Amino acid sequence: MTIKDLMTKDVATAQPHQTAKEAALIMWDCDCGVLPVVDHSRRVLGMVTDRDLCMAAMHRASALDAFTVADAMSRMLYSCTASDSLSTAEQIMRDNQVRRLPVVDGEGRLVGILSLADVVRATQLSAGPSRPVSAEDVTGTLARICARREAIGQPRPSV
């Protein structure tokens, strides 16, 4: 099973110049907690989560309309391609403690997004030895993603 079989293709995005408030409104309207941040060619520049926006507002002691998406987004980008296997994407999630991966083409343009929820749903797609991912694999991935960074030797990111 490849990522293209599971990914969400219609992905809401933000641009770096938009205000954090505009990004939050997009998240609200689209019922999502993350937006890939793209340039005019849909090349992925970073990711911004609802938590990123809240933490940036708190650290700045400012309202969401007082700073841009670029001020809050994560530039540390982990991604996969539509032709990658589910196990490859799951390993990227584990290794980097991320719950969502932008799916990009060969030029870094956004073509979709894969979430941990998509991986979980894959456990229900088939049964038996041909199952694309086991419940045990998902449990292991979730445990690794949720581990405290200090416990696995990763420093806490600075804001």
N, C-alpha and C positions, 0 to 999 in steps of 0.2 A: 504494500500500500504506500502510495506517495502522498506528499503534502497536498498536492492539487486535489486529491480526493476528499480532504478534510477541511481545508482552509476556507475562511470567509473571504469571498471575492469583493464584495461591495463594502469597502472600508472607509469609515469617516477619517478625515485627516485634519491636521492643522498646519499652518505655515508659521515660520519663526517670528514674523513681524506682528502676528495677531496678538491681542492682549490675552492674558491668562483668563480673564472673564469670558472672552469669546470662546476659548477652548473649553472652559467649563460648561458653557451653554451648549456647545456641540455634543459634549459627553452626555449632558442631561437629555437632549433631544434624541440622541441615538442609543441611549441606555447602555453606555459603555464606560469603562474606567481608564481607558488608554487611547491615545491618538498617535499614530506615526506622524512625525513632523517631516514635511516634504517641501522641496523647492518647486519652482514653476514647471519643472519637467517630471515631477513625481519621484525624484530621487530622494531616498530616505536619508534624512540628516540626523535624526534622533527619535526618541520616544518621550512622550510626556504623559504622566498618570495623574489621576485626581489627587493622589497623595503628594506628588511632586508640586502641584499647584498650591495645595494647602501648606506644605512645609515652606515653600518659597515665600508665601504671604506671611507666614508666622515669623520667619527669620528677617524679613524686611519690615515687619510691622506695618504692612500696607495692604490696601485693597487689591482685589484681583485685576481691576482695570488700571493699576499703576505700574504694571510690568508686563513684559512680553513672554510669549511661549519660549523664546530663545533663552530667557533668563532662568527658566525652570526646567527645561527639558534635559534629559540625559543624552549626552553625546556618545556615551559608551554603547555602541550598537552591536547587537547580536542578531543575526538573521539566518534565514534558510532560503532555499529555492523550491519552486513548485515540484521539481523532479527529485528532491531529496526524499529519503525514506523517513518514515515516522520514527524509527529508532535513532536516526541521525539527529532529527530535530529534538527528540526527547533528551538526547545526550547533551545537546547545546543548552537546553533548559536547565538540566541538572548541573552542569559544569559552571554555569553563570548565574544561577539562582534567579531565573526570569520565568514569568508565567505566560508571556506572550512573545511571539517572534514575528517581525514583519517578514513577509515572503517577497523576495525581490527577484528581478530578472538579472541577466548578465551584466547590465549596466547600472544596477542598483536601484532601479525604478520599482515602486511598490506595485505588486500584483495581488496581494492578499495579506491575511494575517492568520496565524495559527495560535490558538490559546490552549492553556492546560485543559480547559473544558472540552475542547475538540479532541484532545488526546484521551480524556476520560470517555467520551462518547465512542471512541474507536474500540473500546473493550466490548461494546455491545453489538458491533457490526457483524461479527461472526463468532462461531464457537469452535472449540476443538483446537488441534495443533496448528491450524492455519490462521488462528486469531492474530490480527495485526499487532496487538499489544496486550499483554496480560494485566490483570488487575494488580498483580504483585509489582510489575514494572511501574505502573502508575503510582502505586503507593510509595515505591522507592524514589521516584521522581519528586513527588509531592514532599516527602520527608526531606530530601536534599534541598529543594527550593526553599522550604520553610526553616531550615537550620539557621541558627544565629551565625552571622558571618564570622564572628570571632572564633566560633567552635570549629570552623573548617579552615581557619587560617587566612581569611580575607579581611582586609581592613574595612572599616565603616567609611562610606564615601563622604567627602566633605561637601558642604552646601555653599 
